[in-house]
Amino acid sequence: MIFRSLKKLANKGVDVFEKLASHLELSVKAAELVEQELDVARELNEVESLTAQVIALEKRGDELAAEITSLLTRSALPLTMHSEFGRLLDMVDDVLDELYFIASEISRGRRCGLHHNNRVKEVYRELAAMSSIARLAVQKLHELTKLAFKDVDKAGALSVEIDAYEDRVDEMRNSIMNRIYECRNELDTISLFHLIEITRAIDRVVDTCKDVAHTVLSIVTSVLG
């Protein structure tokens, strides 16, 4: 009886995780598009097209989040685990929301011509490198969520990789913030705000990936024992 109950609970968890993995797949695509947007060589119409694609992904993410919420409502998960899955969904949704914000902010900056300032171009190149690490973190999180119930050891190894990416992004964030402040006299107020907001948002993406990875492992461990 206990074994059947645990198996049923694990199956419910797998169902939710499959949906969460689908949501994270949208974030992987959005992260790739954001990285492309940070290429200052791209024309404005290209940037606008990339932003539109991220917006579409974010809307699909909202639909998936509603589906997951419905799945949780109909599930027989214990109340404490239901709450944990709800928190996990919020964090997964936050990843895509941050990428949506970054894409929109880049688009606004390009429309204002902020990229014509050489200092902004320099910071954009550093942000592109930071964004590439964020993309890798999202990709690893997607992999982790897909196989968490199948291979806990592999999921644990992926979590360690995400932790390493988070450390690297922290270093990059500090370096970029230092550069922004050092060249503050060559940047107008809008440019300063623009660059700082993008830097912090990319950092939040990876921070959230780390938190999601740890929460996923916590849930899987509690379910599988």
C-alpha positions in Angstrom: 0.0 0.0 0.0 2.8 2.4 0.9 4.7 1.5 -2.2 1.7 2.1 -4.4 1.1 5.5 -2.8 4.7 6.5 -3.3 4.6 5.3 -6.9 1.4 7.3 -7.6 3.0 10.4 -6.0 6.1 10.0 -8.1 4.0 9.7 -11.3 2.1 12.9 -10.4 5.5 14.6 -9.9 6.7 13.3 -13.3 3.6 14.8 -15.0 4.2 18.2 -13.4 7.9 18.1 -14.2 7.2 17.3 -17.9 5.1 20.4 -18.1 7.8 22.5 -16.3 10.4 21.1 -18.7 8.2 22.3 -21.6 8.0 25.8 -20.0 11.8 25.8 -19.6 12.2 24.9 -23.2 10.6 28.2 -24.0 13.1 29.9 -21.8 16.0 28.2 -23.6 14.7 29.6 -26.9 14.2 33.0 -25.3 17.7 33.0 -23.9 19.1 32.3 -27.4 17.1 35.2 -28.9 18.3 37.6 -26.1 21.9 36.7 -26.8 21.4 37.5 -30.5 19.7 40.8 -29.6 22.9 41.9 -27.8 24.9 41.8 -31.0 25.2 45.6 -31.8 25.8 44.7 -35.5 22.2 43.7 -35.9 19.8 46.2 -37.6 16.9 47.6 -35.6 14.3 45.6 -37.6 16.2 42.4 -36.7 16.2 43.3 -33.0 12.5 44.1 -33.1 11.8 40.7 -34.8 13.8 38.9 -32.1 11.9 40.8 -29.4 8.6 39.8 -30.9 9.6 36.2 -30.8 10.5 36.4 -27.1 7.1 38.1 -26.4 5.3 35.2 -28.2 7.3 32.7 -26.1 6.4 34.6 -22.9 2.7 34.4 -23.8 3.0 30.7 -24.4 4.7 30.4 -21.1 1.7 32.1 -19.4 -0.6 29.5 -21.0 1.6 26.6 -19.9 1.7 28.1 -16.3 -2.1 28.0 -16.3 -2.1 24.4 -17.5 0.4 23.4 -14.7 -1.7 25.2 -12.1 -4.8 23.3 -13.3 -2.8 20.1 -13.2 -1.7 20.8 -9.6 -5.3 21.7 -8.6 -6.6 18.4 -9.9 -3.7 16.3 -8.4 -3.8 14.3 -5.2 -0.5 15.7 -4.0 -0.1 16.4 -0.3 -0.8 20.0 0.7 2.9 20.7 1.6 4.1 19.3 -1.8 1.4 21.1 -3.6 2.7 24.3 -2.1 6.3 23.4 -3.1 5.3 22.7 -6.7 3.5 26.0 -6.8 6.6 27.9 -5.6 8.6 26.0 -8.2 6.2 27.0 -11.0 6.5 30.7 -9.9 10.3 30.5 -10.1 10.3 28.8 -13.5 7.9 31.4 -14.8 10.2 34.1 -13.4 13.0 32.9 -15.6 11.0 33.5 -18.8 9.6 36.8 -17.4 13.1 38.1 -16.8 14.2 37.1 -20.4 11.1 38.9 -21.7 12.1 42.0 -19.7 15.7 41.9 -21.1 14.5 41.5 -24.7 12.1 44.4 -24.3 14.7 46.6 -22.7 17.3 45.9 -25.4 14.6 46.8 -28.0 13.8 50.1 -26.2 17.5 51.0 -26.0 18.1 50.3 -29.7 15.1 52.4 -30.7 16.6 55.3 -28.8 19.9 54.7 -30.4 21.8 54.1 -27.2 24.1 51.6 -29.0 25.7 54.4 -31.0 27.7 55.3 -27.9 31.0 53.4 -28.0 30.9 52.8 -24.2 27.4 51.2 -24.5 28.8 49.0 -27.3 31.6 47.9 -25.1 29.2 47.0 -22.3 26.9 45.2 -24.7 29.7 42.9 -25.7 30.3 42.0 -22.1 26.6 41.6 -21.6 26.5 39.2 -24.6 29.2 37.1 -22.9 27.3 37.1 -19.6 24.1 36.3 -21.5 25.8 33.2 -23.1 26.5 31.8 -19.6 22.9 32.5 -18.6 21.7 30.6 -21.7 23.9 27.6 -20.7 22.4 27.7 -17.2 18.9 27.7 -18.6 19.8 24.8 -20.9 21.2 22.8 -18.0 18.1 23.5 -15.9 15.9 22.2 -18.7 17.9 19.0 -18.9 17.8 18.6 -15.1 14.1 19.0 -15.0 13.5 16.5 -17.8 15.5 13.7 -16.1 15.2 14.5 -12.4 12.9 11.5 -11.7 14.8 9.2 -14.0 18.4 9.9 -12.9 18.9 11.7 -9.6 22.7 11.5 -9.8 22.8 13.1 -13.2 20.4 15.8 -12.0 22.7 16.5 -9.1 25.7 16.8 -11.4 23.7 19.3 -13.5 22.8 21.3 -10.4 26.5 21.6 -9.6 27.2 22.9 -13.1 24.4 25.5 -12.7 26.0 26.6 -9.4 29.3 27.1 -11.2 27.5 29.2 -13.9 25.9 31.3 -11.1 29.4 31.9 -9.6 30.8 32.9 -13.0 27.9 35.3 -13.7 28.3 36.9 -10.3 31.9 37.7 -11.2 30.8 39.0 -14.6 28.1 41.1 -13.1 30.5 42.8 -10.7 33.0 43.4 -13.5 30.3 44.9 -15.8 28.9 47.1 -13.0 32.4 48.4 -12.2 32.9 49.3 -15.9 29.5 51.1 -16.0 30.4 53.2 -13.0 33.9 53.9 -14.3 32.6 55.3 -17.6 29.6 57.0 -16.0 30.7 60.5 -17.3 30.5 59.2 -20.9 26.9 57.9 -20.4 23.7 59.7 -20.1 21.2 58.8 -17.4 19.0 56.6 -19.6 22.1 54.7 -20.8 23.3 54.1 -17.2 19.8 52.9 -16.2 19.5 50.7 -19.3 22.8 48.9 -18.8 22.4 48.4 -15.1 18.9 47.0 -15.5 20.0 44.5 -18.2 23.0 43.5 -16.1 20.9 42.8 -13.0 18.2 41.0 -15.0 20.7 38.6 -16.5 22.1 37.9 -13.1 18.6 37.2 -11.7 18.0 34.7 -14.5 20.9 32.6 -13.4 20.2 33.1 -9.7 16.7 31.8 -10.3 18.0 28.8 -12.3 20.1 27.9 -9.3 17.1 28.2 -6.9 14.9 26.1 -9.3 17.6 23.4 -9.6 17.9 23.1 -5.8 14.1 23.0 -5.3 13.7 20.3 -8.0 16.3 18.1 -6.3 14.6 18.7 -2.9 11.2 17.6 -4.3 12.6 14.6 -6.1 14.5 13.5 -3.0 11.5 13.8 -0.8 9.3 11.8 -3.2 11.7 9.1 -3.9 13.3 8.9 -0.5 
